[in-house]
Amino acid sequence: MELVKVHGSENDFFLLDQTKLETALSDEKLKHLAIQMCNRESGLHGGSDGILVVNESSHNGVLGRMRVINADGTEASMCGNGLRTVGRYLETKFGQTEFKVETMHADLDVKKAPNLQAGVAAYNVEISPVSFESQTLPMFLQRQTLVDEIIPEFSQTLKFSAVSVPNPHLITFVDHTTLQGPELERIATYLNGENPYFPDGVNVSFVEKLDNKSIFVRTYERGVGFTNACGTAMSASSLMFVLLSEGKVPFGTEINVKNPGGMVKTVVHQDESGNYWMSLIGNATNVANITIELADALNGDFSTAKWISTNEQDAYLKFISSIM
């Protein structure tokens, strides 16, 4: 079995192209593989946030289909950071620089972007569809939408907004002390355990406004926990940054979004029908090429894995040092 260790803003994954396997893995085997391989203590080379599964797509004009299996074996509907790395993989495989990728809810635009720095490949991906309706999250708070409101059951002081992009996100803007404090873990742990408000869990982000074109996003990701970055969270946070700015941050503004793993750029759009969508622009780094026997991986035995580094991580770290 061939894998590629990849990351977008240090949101890291093992990329598995199932079209190269003699027989595609069942959903049960994919779940088991993710649990075994992604574990941060016992998994393959330090584990990962999940597995990106590349399949063929039956949709016209679409190069491939992406599935996202979280480290705990659950499946996410989308992953913006992962989509950039899958986009790079498909571009290399098929030689196209602009195309669509099938995801759970939509076929999304992907295109090559200028390198962020020498050796740091970048891609621009579409994040959509966007919905504030409670049933799309799903959310049970006796209201149809939640935009910039205090929910006493979560916090007595923080104002939250809920939006699906299409992953469900709960977002609040905070000061720097709160960003680094314990509240995010307390709230996110509760809402991703047994609770009456988000029965399927929810990604929770604390966002600090840095200036009128910059924010910092810290995310507790459903099915993963604290992550260096979450592409859909940064996109959803950018959307709320624009909508709550009272016109100070217009649609079409390029926003710098910093995160614990680096930085991306986002652009929030609104079409003629009033629908929102986001451009997410950031790195797509190939860390290593890996080969391992499938049976060994399913058994949690990674002693025979062959790991060949690409040295791209050094270039990425140099880039991060230059902007931080």
Backbone as numpy.savetxt, mean C-alpha at the origin, in Angstrom:
# Nx Ny Nz CAx CAy CAz Cx Cy Cz
10.73 -22.35 -7.45 9.89 -21.16 -7.45 10.77 -19.91 -7.45
10.47 -18.97 -8.37 11.21 -17.72 -8.45 10.41 -16.60 -7.80
11.11 -15.76 -7.03 10.50 -14.62 -6.36 11.37 -13.39 -6.57
10.77 -12.23 -6.40 11.54 -10.99 -6.36 11.17 -10.28 -5.06
12.18 -9.93 -4.26 11.92 -9.10 -3.08 11.88 -7.65 -3.54
10.77 -6.98 -3.28 10.55 -5.63 -3.79 10.06 -4.73 -2.66
10.15 -3.42 -2.88 9.51 -2.52 -1.94 9.17 -1.18 -2.59
8.13 -0.54 -2.08 7.80 0.83 -2.39 7.76 1.58 -1.07
8.66 2.54 -0.90 8.79 3.28 0.37 8.98 2.32 1.55
9.76 1.27 1.34 10.07 0.26 2.37 8.85 -0.56 2.79
7.74 -0.42 2.08 6.60 -1.32 2.24 6.95 -2.54 1.37
7.43 -3.62 2.02 8.12 -4.66 1.27 7.29 -5.92 1.05
7.60 -6.59 -0.05 6.83 -7.75 -0.48 7.74 -8.76 -1.18
7.25 -10.00 -1.23 7.77 -10.99 -2.15 6.83 -11.03 -3.35
7.36 -10.82 -4.53 6.55 -10.84 -5.75 6.64 -12.22 -6.38
5.48 -12.83 -6.60 5.39 -14.17 -7.18 4.58 -14.12 -8.46
5.22 -14.45 -9.57 4.55 -14.53 -10.86 4.04 -15.95 -11.04
2.72 -16.12 -10.84 2.15 -17.47 -10.90 2.14 -18.03 -12.31
2.28 -17.18 -13.32 2.29 -17.69 -14.69 3.54 -18.52 -14.96
4.54 -18.42 -14.09 5.78 -19.20 -14.26 5.70 -20.55 -13.55
4.66 -20.77 -12.77 4.50 -22.04 -12.07 3.79 -23.04 -12.98
4.11 -24.31 -12.79 3.42 -25.35 -13.56 1.93 -25.36 -13.24
1.61 -25.16 -11.96 0.21 -25.10 -11.52 0.06 -23.94 -10.55
-0.92 -23.09 -10.80 -1.15 -21.96 -9.90 -1.54 -22.45 -8.51
-1.11 -21.74 -7.50 -1.40 -22.13 -6.13 -2.86 -21.83 -5.78
-3.44 -22.69 -4.98 -4.79 -22.45 -4.48 -4.77 -21.30 -3.49
-5.94 -20.74 -3.22 -6.02 -19.66 -2.24 -5.51 -20.12 -0.88
-5.80 -21.35 -0.52 -5.36 -21.87 0.78 -3.84 -21.96 0.83
-3.21 -22.39 -0.25 -1.75 -22.47 -0.28 -1.11 -21.09 -0.29
-1.73 -20.13 -0.99 -1.21 -18.76 -0.99 -1.25 -18.18 0.42
-2.34 -18.41 1.12 -2.46 -17.93 2.50 -1.39 -18.56 3.38
-1.21 -19.87 3.24 -0.21 -20.57 4.05 1.20 -20.10 3.71
1.45 -19.89 2.42 2.77 -19.43 1.98 3.08 -18.06 2.58
2.09 -17.17 2.58 2.30 -15.83 3.13 2.61 -15.89 4.62
1.86 -16.68 5.35 2.08 -16.80 6.79 3.47 -17.33 7.09
3.91 -18.30 6.31 5.23 -18.89 6.53 6.35 -17.94 6.10
6.22 -17.36 4.94 7.33 -16.64 4.32 7.47 -15.21 4.84
6.35 -14.59 5.23 6.37 -13.16 5.58 6.63 -12.90 7.06
6.64 -13.93 7.87 6.87 -13.75 9.31 8.20 -13.03 9.55
8.17 -11.96 10.34 9.36 -11.13 10.55 10.45 -11.85 11.36
10.09 -12.86 12.09 11.08 -13.57 12.91 11.54 -14.87 12.26
10.61 -15.63 11.70 10.96 -16.95 11.18 10.84 -17.07 9.66
10.45 -15.98 8.99 10.21 -16.05 7.56 11.47 -15.95 6.72
11.27 -15.77 5.43 12.38 -15.73 4.47 13.11 -14.41 4.56
14.36 -14.46 4.98 15.26 -13.30 4.97 14.63 -12.06 5.62
14.06 -12.26 6.81 13.47 -11.14 7.53 12.02 -10.87 7.24
11.39 -11.73 6.42 9.97 -11.61 6.15 9.61 -10.40 5.30
8.33 -10.07 5.29 7.83 -8.94 4.50 6.42 -8.59 4.96
5.88 -7.53 4.37 4.50 -7.13 4.68 3.48 -8.01 3.96
3.90 -8.74 2.94 2.96 -9.58 2.23 3.56 -10.14 0.95
2.70 -10.81 0.18 3.08 -11.37 -1.12 2.24 -10.69 -2.20
2.90 -10.25 -3.27 2.21 -9.73 -4.44 2.14 -10.85 -5.47
0.95 -11.26 -5.82 0.75 -12.37 -6.74 0.37 -11.82 -8.10
1.16 -12.17 -9.11 0.90 -11.72 -10.48 0.29 -12.87 -11.27
-0.88 -12.61 -11.84 -1.57 -13.59 -12.68 -1.88 -12.97 -14.03
-2.27 -13.79 -14.98 -2.76 -13.27 -16.25 -4.13 -12.63 -16.03
-4.46 -11.67 -16.89 -5.78 -11.04 -16.84 -6.55 -11.37 -18.10
-7.85 -11.55 -17.94 -8.71 -11.81 -19.10 -9.32 -10.52 -19.64
-9.00 -9.38 -19.02 -9.56 -8.10 -19.46 -8.79 -7.55 -20.66
-9.49 -6.99 -21.61 -8.86 -6.45 -22.81 -7.95 -5.27 -22.46
-6.76 -5.27 -23.03 -5.84 -4.16 -22.85 -5.17 -4.11 -21.49
-5.26 -5.19 -20.73 -4.68 -5.23 -19.38 -3.52 -6.22 -19.38
-2.35 -5.80 -18.87 -1.16 -6.65 -18.95 -1.13 -7.77 -17.93
-1.77 -7.57 -16.78 -1.72 -8.60 -15.75 -2.67 -8.29 -14.63
-2.80 -9.24 -13.73 -3.68 -9.10 -12.57 -2.84 -9.17 -11.30
-3.11 -8.28 -10.36 -2.38 -8.26 -9.09 -3.30 -8.65 -7.95
-2.82 -9.59 -7.12 -3.49 -9.89 -5.85 -2.51 -9.58 -4.73
-3.03 -9.18 -3.58 -2.21 -8.79 -2.45 -2.58 -9.67 -1.26
-1.64 -10.53 -0.86 -1.85 -11.40 0.29 -1.03 -10.85 1.45
-1.73 -10.40 2.50 -1.05 -9.83 3.65 -0.25 -10.87 4.42
0.61 -10.39 5.32 1.46 -11.29 6.10 0.66 -12.27 6.95
-0.57 -11.90 7.33 -1.39 -12.80 8.14 -2.25 -13.73 7.30
-2.09 -13.68 5.97 -2.83 -14.57 5.08 -4.12 -13.98 4.54
-4.56 -12.83 5.06 -5.75 -12.19 4.52 -5.42 -11.52 3.19
-6.46 -11.22 2.41 -6.24 -10.58 1.11 -6.70 -9.14 1.15
-5.85 -8.22 0.70 -6.21 -6.81 0.59 -6.77 -6.55 -0.81
-7.68 -5.58 -0.90 -8.29 -5.30 -2.20 -7.34 -4.53 -3.11
-6.37 -3.80 -2.52 -5.43 -3.03 -3.33 -4.20 -2.72 -2.51
-3.12 -2.33 -3.18 -1.90 -1.88 -2.52 -1.18 -0.95 -3.47
-1.13 0.33 -3.14 -0.53 1.30 -4.04 0.96 1.14 -4.19
1.66 0.90 -3.07 3.10 0.68 -3.15 3.41 -0.60 -3.91
2.61 -1.63 -3.67 2.80 -2.88 -4.38 2.52 -2.77 -5.86
1.51 -1.97 -6.20 1.15 -1.80 -7.62 2.31 -1.20 -8.40
3.05 -0.29 -7.79 4.21 0.29 -8.49 5.23 -0.80 -8.81
5.49 -1.69 -7.86 6.49 -2.74 -8.10 5.99 -3.77 -9.10
4.70 -4.07 -9.06 4.13 -4.97 -10.06 4.17 -4.30 -11.42
3.92 -2.99 -11.45 4.01 -2.25 -12.72 5.40 -2.35 -13.31
6.41 -2.20 -12.47 7.79 -2.31 -12.97 8.04 -3.72 -13.50
7.57 -4.73 -12.78 7.77 -6.11 -13.21 7.13 -6.35 -14.57
5.89 -5.88 -14.75 5.18 -6.10 -16.01 5.79 -5.28 -17.15
6.30 -4.09 -16.83 6.96 -3.30 -17.86 8.19 -4.04 -18.39
8.97 -4.61 -17.46 10.16 -5.37 -17.86 9.78 -6.61 -18.65
8.70 -7.26 -18.23 8.28 -8.52 -18.87 7.73 -8.30 -20.28
6.97 -7.21 -20.47 6.27 -7.01 -21.74 6.81 -5.84 -22.56
7.67 -5.00 -21.98 8.27 -3.90 -22.73 7.36 -2.73 -22.98
6.30 -2.59 -22.20 5.39 -1.45 -22.33 5.59 -0.51 -21.14
5.50 0.80 -21.38 5.72 1.77 -20.31 4.42 2.41 -19.80
3.32 2.18 -20.49 2.00 2.64 -20.03 1.00 1.54 -20.29
0.23 1.16 -19.26 -0.70 0.04 -19.39 -1.64 0.03 -18.19
-2.51 -0.95 -18.17 -3.43 -1.13 -17.04 -3.12 -2.45 -16.34
-3.39 -2.47 -15.03 -3.24 -3.69 -14.23 -4.59 -3.96 -13.56
-5.04 -5.19 -13.63 -6.29 -5.57 -12.98 -6.06 -5.73 -11.49
-6.91 -5.09 -10.68 -6.92 -5.30 -9.24 -8.31 -5.77 -8.85
-8.56 -5.98 -7.57 -9.81 -6.58 -7.14 -11.04 -5.80 -7.61
-10.97 -4.47 -7.57 -12.15 -3.66 -7.87 -12.06 -2.84 -9.15
-10.87 -2.73 -9.75 -10.75 -1.87 -10.93 -9.49 -2.20 -11.70
-9.51 -1.87 -13.00 -8.30 -1.90 -13.83 -7.66 -0.52 -13.73
-6.43 -0.46 -13.23 -5.82 0.82 -12.89 -4.66 1.16 -13.82
-4.52 2.45 -14.12 -3.45 2.93 -14.99 -2.11 2.90 -14.27
-1.09 2.46 -14.99 0.29 2.41 -14.50 1.18 2.96 -15.60
2.15 3.80 -15.21 3.10 4.27 -16.21 4.45 4.55 -15.56
5.49 4.39 -16.35 6.85 4.68 -15.90 6.97 6.16 -15.63
7.65 6.49 -14.53 7.92 7.89 -14.18 9.43 8.11 -14.19
9.89 9.36 -14.24 11.33 9.61 -14.18 11.93 9.08 -12.88
13.14 8.55 -12.97 13.82 8.05 -11.77 13.87 9.14 -10.70
13.70 8.75 -9.45 13.80 9.70 -8.35 15.23 10.19 -8.16
16.16 9.31 -8.49 17.58 9.58 -8.41 18.26 8.46 -9.21
19.52 8.59 -9.49 20.21 7.53 -10.23 20.02 6.20 -9.53
19.50 5.21 -10.25 19.32 3.87 -9.69 18.05 3.69 -8.89
17.18 4.71 -8.83 15.93 4.61 -8.07 14.75 4.74 -9.03
14.29 3.60 -9.55 13.19 3.58 -10.52 11.90 4.04 -9.86
11.06 4.74 -10.63 9.80 5.26 -10.09 8.67 5.00 -11.07
7.47 4.84 -10.51 6.26 4.59 -11.30 5.12 5.43 -10.76
4.19 5.74 -11.67 3.01 6.54 -11.37 1.80 5.63 -11.54
1.03 5.46 -10.45 -0.11 4.54 -10.51 -1.39 5.25 -10.07
-2.49 4.80 -10.63 -3.81 5.34 -10.31 -4.34 4.65 -9.04
-4.89 5.45 -8.12 -5.56 4.92 -6.94 -7.03 5.29 -7.03
-7.88 4.28 -7.19 -9.32 4.45 -7.28 -9.95 3.04 -7.21
-11.27 2.93 -7.05 -12.26 3.98 -6.88 -12.31 4.51 -5.45
-12.87 5.70 -5.30 -12.98 6.37 -4.00 -14.44 6.40 -3.57
-14.69 6.08 -2.31 -16.06 6.16 -1.77 -16.02 6.54 -0.30
-16.98 7.36 0.10 -17.15 7.72 1.51 -18.32 6.98 2.14
-19.04 6.21 1.35 -20.24 5.54 1.84 -19.89 4.43 2.83
-20.63 4.38 3.93 -20.31 3.47 5.03 -20.31 2.01 4.59
-21.19 1.65 3.65 -21.29 0.24 3.27 -20.07 -0.23 2.47
-19.32 0.71 1.88 -18.15 0.30 1.11 -16.95 0.02 2.00
-17.00 0.42 3.27 -15.83 0.26 4.13 -15.69 -1.16 4.70
-16.66 -1.85 5.28 -17.90 -1.33 5.82 -17.68 -0.70 7.20
-18.58 0.23 7.56 -18.49 0.96 8.82 -19.88 1.04 9.44
-19.96 0.80 10.73 -21.23 0.84 11.43 -21.15 1.88 12.55
-21.55 3.12 12.23 -21.50 4.22 13.19 -22.79 5.05 13.18
-23.88 4.46 12.70 -25.17 5.14 12.63 -25.07 6.44 11.84
-24.28 6.41 10.78 -24.19 7.55 9.87 -23.75 7.02 8.52
-24.08 7.74 7.47 -23.76 7.29 6.13 -22.31 7.57 5.76
-21.79 8.71 6.25 -20.40 9.06 5.98 -19.78 9.62 7.27
-18.45 9.63 7.28 -17.71 10.18 8.42 -16.61 11.08 7.86
-16.75 12.39 8.06 -15.77 13.35 7.55 -15.45 14.36 8.65
-14.25 14.28 9.17 -13.72 15.25 10.12 -14.62 15.42 11.36
-14.94 14.30 11.99 -15.79 14.31 13.17 -15.13 13.59 14.33
-15.44 14.05 15.54 -15.01 13.34 16.75 -15.94 12.15 16.97
-15.35 10.99 17.17 -16.09 9.78 17.54 -15.64 9.42 18.96
-16.45 9.72 19.97 -16.01 9.52 21.36 -15.55 8.11 21.67
-16.11 7.13 20.96 -15.69 5.74 21.20 -14.25 5.51 20.79
-13.72 6.35 19.88 -12.33 6.23 19.43 -11.42 7.18 20.21
-11.83 8.44 20.31 -11.03 9.47 20.98 -11.93 10.64 21.33
-11.65 11.30 22.44 -12.43 12.45 22.86 -11.99 13.74 22.16
-10.85 13.70 21.47 -10.29 14.93 20.90 -10.01 14.86 19.40
-9.71 13.70 18.87 -9.30 13.59 17.47 -10.51 13.53 16.54
-10.40 14.22 15.40 -11.45 14.20 14.39 -11.07 13.22 13.29
-11.98 12.32 12.96 -11.69 11.26 12.00 -12.50 11.40 10.72
-11.91 10.91 9.63 -12.60 10.76 8.36 -12.41 9.33 7.89
-13.44 8.77 7.26 -13.38 7.39 6.77 -13.62 7.39 5.26
-12.75 6.67 4.54 -12.87 6.62 3.08 -12.28 5.31 2.58
-12.89 4.75 1.54 -12.33 3.57 0.90 -11.73 3.97 -0.43
-10.53 3.36 -0.75 -9.83 3.78 -1.99 -9.24 2.64 -2.82
-9.74 1.41 -2.89 -10.92 0.90 -2.20 -10.63 0.26 -0.84
-9.36 0.10 -0.42 -9.10 -0.35 0.94 -9.72 0.63 1.92
-10.23 0.15 3.05 -10.87 1.07 4.01 -9.84 1.80 4.86
-10.02 3.13 5.01 -9.07 3.94 5.77 -9.79 4.86 6.74
-9.20 4.99 7.92 -9.65 5.93 8.94 -8.49 6.89 9.18
-8.75 8.20 9.01 -7.67 9.19 8.96 -7.95 10.31 9.93
-6.92 10.76 10.64 -7.03 11.93 11.49 -5.76 12.76 11.39
-5.91 14.08 11.42 -4.78 15.00 11.37 -4.38 15.35 12.79
-3.09 15.24 13.10 -2.60 15.37 14.47 -1.34 16.24 14.49
-0.93 16.63 15.71 0.35 17.31 15.86 1.46 16.28 15.96
2.71 16.77 15.98 3.86 15.86 15.92 3.93 14.95 17.14
3.62 15.48 18.31 3.68 14.66 19.53 2.68 13.52 19.47
1.47 13.81 19.01 0.45 12.77 18.90 0.82 11.75 17.83
1.43 12.23 16.74 1.87 11.34 15.67 2.79 10.25 16.20
3.70 10.63 17.09 4.70 9.70 17.61 4.23 8.97 18.87
3.09 9.37 19.42 2.63 8.82 20.69 1.92 7.48 20.56
1.30 7.01 21.66 0.71 5.67 21.71 -0.72 5.57 21.18
-1.37 6.72 20.88 -2.78 6.69 20.51 -3.06 5.90 19.24
-2.19 6.01 18.25 -2.42 5.29 17.00 -2.50 3.80 17.24
-1.56 3.26 17.99 -1.58 1.81 18.26 -2.81 1.43 19.06
-3.18 2.24 20.05 -4.35 1.92 20.88 -5.62 1.84 20.03
-5.84 2.86 19.22 -7.06 2.93 18.41 -7.05 1.85 17.33
-5.92 1.72 16.64 -5.85 0.78 15.51 -5.94 -0.67 15.98
-5.32 -0.98 17.11 -5.40 -2.34 17.64 -6.84 -2.70 17.97
-7.54 -1.76 18.58 -8.95 -1.99 18.92 -9.80 -2.20 17.68
-9.63 -1.34 16.68 -10.48 -1.39 15.49 -10.10 -2.52 14.54
-8.97 -3.17 14.79 -8.60 -4.34 13.98 -8.70 -5.63 14.77
-9.30 -5.53 15.95 -9.71 -6.70 16.70 -11.23 -6.80 16.63
-11.82 -7.55 17.51 -13.28 -7.66 17.53 -13.87 -6.34 18.01
-14.66 -5.70 17.15 -15.26 -4.41 17.49 -16.54 -4.23 16.68
-17.48 -3.39 17.15 -18.77 -3.25 16.45 -18.77 -2.22 15.33
-17.65 -1.51 15.12 -17.65 -0.38 14.18 -17.07 -0.74 12.82
-15.95 -1.44 12.82 -15.32 -1.90 11.58 -15.10 -3.41 11.71
-16.12 -4.20 11.42 -16.01 -5.65 11.64 -14.94 -6.33 10.80
-14.59 -5.73 9.66 -13.54 -6.30 8.80 -12.19 -5.64 9.05
-12.12 -4.77 10.06 -10.89 -4.04 10.33 -10.78 -2.81 9.44
-9.77 -1.99 9.72 -9.59 -0.76 8.95 -8.15 -0.29 9.09
-7.60 0.29 8.03 -6.28 0.91 8.10 -6.43 2.25 8.81
-5.59 2.51 9.80 -5.69 3.74 10.58 -4.42 4.56 10.37
-4.59 5.84 9.99 -3.45 6.72 9.75 -3.55 7.99 10.57
-2.42 8.36 11.18 -2.25 9.66 11.80 -1.43 10.50 10.82
-1.90 11.71 10.55 -1.29 12.56 9.52 -0.89 13.90 10.13
0.35 14.30 9.91 0.83 15.59 10.35 1.02 16.50 9.13
0.41 17.68 9.18 0.60 18.66 8.12 1.95 19.34 8.32
2.80 19.30 7.30 4.12 19.93 7.37 4.10 21.33 6.76
3.44 21.49 5.63 3.18 22.79 5.01 2.05 22.59 4.02
1.78 23.58 3.19 0.62 23.48 2.28 0.83 22.53 1.11
2.00 21.93 1.02 2.23 20.93 -0.03 2.88 19.66 0.52
2.91 19.51 1.85 3.63 18.37 2.43 2.91 17.84 3.67
2.86 16.51 3.79 2.32 15.86 4.96 3.21 14.67 5.33
3.07 14.21 6.57 3.73 12.99 7.02 2.63 12.02 7.45
2.70 10.78 6.97 1.66 9.78 7.24 2.27 8.58 7.96
1.67 8.26 9.10 2.06 7.05 9.86 0.84 6.14 9.92
1.02 4.89 9.51 -0.12 4.00 9.31 0.03 2.67 10.04
-1.07 2.26 10.66 -1.23 0.90 11.17 -2.10 0.19 10.15
-1.52 -0.77 9.44 -2.19 -1.39 8.30 -2.92 -2.66 8.70
-4.15 -2.75 8.26 -4.96 -3.94 8.52 -4.27 -5.18 7.96
-4.13 -6.21 8.80 -3.50 -7.45 8.37 -2.00 -7.43 8.43
-1.40 -6.28 8.80 0.05 -6.15 8.82 0.55 -5.58 10.14
-0.12 -4.52 10.63 0.36 -3.77 11.79 1.06 -2.51 11.32
1.96 -1.97 12.14 2.71 -0.79 11.72 3.54 -1.13 10.48
3.47 -0.27 9.48 4.20 -0.49 8.24 5.00 0.77 7.91
6.10 0.60 7.19 6.91 1.75 6.81 6.13 2.71 5.92
5.22 2.17 5.15 4.40 3.02 4.28 3.23 2.20 3.78
2.14 2.88 3.50 0.96 2.26 2.89 0.51 3.18 1.77
0.58 2.71 0.53 0.28 3.56 -0.61 -1.14 4.07 -0.64
-2.11 3.20 -0.33 -3.50 3.67 -0.35 -3.76 4.60 0.83
-3.07 4.40 1.96 -3.22 5.30 3.10 -2.69 6.69 2.76
-1.54 6.74 2.08 -0.98 8.04 1.70 -1.87 8.73 0.67
-2.49 7.95 -0.19 -3.41 8.52 -1.18 -4.67 9.03 -0.52
-5.24 8.23 0.39 -6.45 8.65 1.10 -6.17 9.87 1.98
-5.00 9.89 2.62 -4.63 11.03 3.46 -4.47 12.29 2.62
-3.90 12.14 1.42 -3.76 13.29 0.51 -5.12 13.81 0.09
-6.05 12.91 -0.17 -7.41 13.32 -0.54 -8.03 14.16 0.57
-7.93 13.70 1.82 -8.51 14.45 2.93 -7.75 15.76 3.17
-6.46 15.76 2.93 -5.65 16.98 3.03 -6.19 18.06 2.11
-6.53 17.68 0.88 -7.09 18.62 -0.09 -8.50 19.03 0.30
-9.36 18.04 0.63 -10.76 18.34 0.89 -10.96 19.19 2.14
-10.09 19.03 3.13 -10.23 19.77 4.39 -9.42 21.06 4.42
-8.77 21.38 3.29 -7.88 22.55 3.27 -8.63 23.86 3.02
-9.93 23.79 2.75 -10.74 24.98 2.44 -10.16 25.76 1.26
-9.70 25.02 0.26 -9.20 25.62 -0.97 -7.74 26.01 -0.95
-7.07 25.85 0.17 -5.65 26.21 0.26 -4.77 25.23 -0.50
-5.26 23.98 -0.66 -4.53 22.97 -1.44 -5.45 22.55 -2.58
-5.33 23.16 -3.76 -6.25 22.88 -4.86 -6.04 21.47 -5.44
-7.07 20.96 -6.11 -6.92 19.74 -6.89 -5.80 19.96 -7.90
-5.04 18.92 -8.17 -3.94 19.01 -9.11 -2.61 19.40 -8.49
-2.62 19.74 -7.19 -1.38 20.09 -6.49 -0.53 18.84 -6.29
0.77 18.93 -6.58 1.67 17.82 -6.28 2.04 17.89 -4.80
1.70 16.85 -4.07 1.88 16.82 -2.62 3.05 15.90 -2.28
3.95 16.37 -1.44 5.03 15.53 -0.92 4.52 14.79 0.31
4.57 13.48 0.26 4.07 12.67 1.37 5.23 11.88 1.96
5.65 12.28 3.15 6.71 11.56 3.84 6.10 10.46 4.70
6.89 9.44 4.96 6.45 8.30 5.74 7.67 7.68 6.40
7.50 6.75 7.33 8.67 6.17 7.99 9.65 5.48 7.05
9.20 5.12 5.83 10.08 4.43 4.91 10.62 5.29 3.78
10.25 6.58 3.76 10.75 7.42 2.67 9.77 8.50 2.30
9.50 8.63 0.99 8.62 9.68 0.51 8.04 9.30 -0.85
6.79 9.71 -1.07 6.17 9.61 -2.39 5.59 10.97 -2.73
5.10 11.10 -3.94 4.34 12.27 -4.35 2.95 11.81 -4.75
1.96 12.63 -4.44 0.59 12.33 -4.82 -0.03 13.54 -5.50
-1.03 13.28 -6.33 -1.84 14.33 -6.93 -3.30 13.89 -6.81
-4.13 14.75 -6.25 -5.56 14.44 -6.09 -6.32 15.07 -7.25
-7.16 14.27 -7.90 -7.91 14.72 -9.07 -9.41 14.63 -8.79
-10.16 15.47 -9.48 -11.62 15.36 -9.50 -12.09 15.48 -10.94
-12.87 14.50 -11.40 -13.30 14.53 -12.80 -14.58 15.34 -12.95
-15.08 15.42 -14.17 -16.24 16.26 -14.46 -17.50 15.78 -13.75
-17.53 14.51 -13.37 -18.69 13.97 -12.66 -18.59 14.13 -11.15
-17.47 14.70 -10.69 -17.28 14.90 -9.26 -16.58 13.76 -8.56
-16.18 12.75 -9.32 -15.49 11.60 -8.72 -14.02 11.94 -8.45
-13.48 11.37 -7.39 -12.08 11.59 -7.04 -11.23 10.39 -7.43
-9.98 10.67 -7.75 -8.98 9.63 -7.89 -7.62 10.27 -7.66
-6.62 9.44 -7.34 -5.30 9.95 -7.00 -4.21 9.32 -7.86
-3.18 10.13 -8.14 -1.94 9.61 -8.71 -0.96 9.40 -7.56
-0.34 8.25 -7.52 0.66 7.92 -6.50 1.98 7.66 -7.22
2.99 8.49 -6.94 4.26 8.42 -7.65 5.37 8.15 -6.65
6.10 7.07 -6.87 7.18 6.74 -5.94 8.04 5.61 -6.46
8.98 5.20 -5.62 9.95 4.19 -6.03 9.33 2.82 -6.22
9.98 2.01 -7.02 9.67 0.58 -7.18 11.02 -0.12 -7.22
11.45 -0.56 -6.05 12.81 -1.06 -5.89 12.84 -2.59 -5.85
13.68 -3.18 -6.68 13.94 -4.61 -6.65 15.14 -4.86 -5.75
14.91 -5.49 -4.63 15.97 -5.71 -3.64 16.79 -6.95 -3.98
16.11 -8.03 -4.38 16.82 -9.29 -4.62 15.98 -10.22 -5.48
16.67 -11.11 -6.19 16.03 -12.22 -6.90 16.26 -13.49 -6.09
15.20 -14.28 -5.94 15.22 -15.42 -5.03 14.73 -16.67 -5.76
15.36 -17.78 -5.48 14.84 -19.08 -5.90 14.76 -19.98 -4.69
13.69 -20.75 -4.60 13.49 -21.67 -3.49 12.50 -22.73 -3.93
12.67 -23.93 -3.41 11.70 -24.99 -3.69 10.37 -24.64 -3.03
9.29 -24.76 -3.79 7.97 -24.43 -3.27 7.64 -25.26 -2.03
7.95 -26.53 -2.06 7.64 -27.39 -0.92 8.36 -26.92 0.34
9.62 -26.49 0.18 10.38 -25.99 1.34 9.72 -24.72 1.89
9.33 -23.82 0.99 8.71 -22.57 1.44 7.40 -22.83 2.18
6.60 -23.76 1.67 5.34 -24.09 2.33 5.57 -24.72 3.70
6.71 -25.39 3.86 7.05 -26.01 5.14 7.81 -25.05 6.07
8.05 -23.84 5.60 8.77 -22.88 6.43 10.25 -23.14 6.52
10.81 -23.87 5.56 12.24 -24.17 5.53 12.88 -23.29 4.45
13.63 -22.27 4.87 14.22 -21.33 3.93 15.74 -21.46 3.85
16.24 -22.58 4.36 17.69 -22.78 4.40 18.29 -22.97 3.01
17.49 -23.42 2.04 18.01 -23.68 0.70 17.76 -22.52 -0.27
17.15 -21.44 0.22 16.82 -20.30 -0.66 18.09 -19.65 -1.18
18.09 -19.32 -2.46 19.21 -18.58 -3.07 18.79 -17.13 -3.23
19.56 -16.25 -2.62 19.24 -14.82 -2.55 20.32 -14.05 -3.28
19.95 -13.38 -4.36 20.92 -12.60 -5.15 20.52 -11.14 -5.10
21.27 -10.34 -4.35 20.96 -8.92 -4.19 21.18 -8.16 -5.49
20.40 -7.11 -5.69 20.52 -6.28 -6.89 21.36 -5.03 -6.65
21.59 -4.68 -5.39 22.29 -3.45 -4.98 21.44 -2.19 -5.18
20.18 -2.35 -5.58 19.31 -1.18 -5.72 18.98 -0.54 -4.38
19.01 -1.34 -3.32 18.68 -0.80 -2.00 19.68 0.28 -1.58
20.92 0.12 -1.95 21.93 1.13 -1.63 21.57 2.47 -2.27
21.13 2.42 -3.52 20.75 3.65 -4.22 19.52 4.27 -3.56
18.59 3.44 -3.13 17.39 3.96 -2.48 17.74 4.64 -1.16
18.59 4.01 -0.36 18.98 4.59 0.92 19.72 5.91 0.73
20.51 5.99 -0.34 21.20 7.24 -0.65 20.17 8.33 -0.98
19.15 7.96 -1.73 18.08 8.90 -2.06 17.37 9.38 -0.80
17.04 8.47 0.10 16.35 8.84 1.34 17.20 9.78 2.17
18.50 9.49 2.24 19.39 10.37 3.01 19.43 11.77 2.44
19.25 11.91 1.13 19.31 13.21 0.48 18.08 14.06 0.72
16.93 13.42 1.08 15.69 14.20 1.23 15.27 14.36 2.68
15.87 13.59 3.57 15.45 13.65 4.98 16.26 14.70 5.73
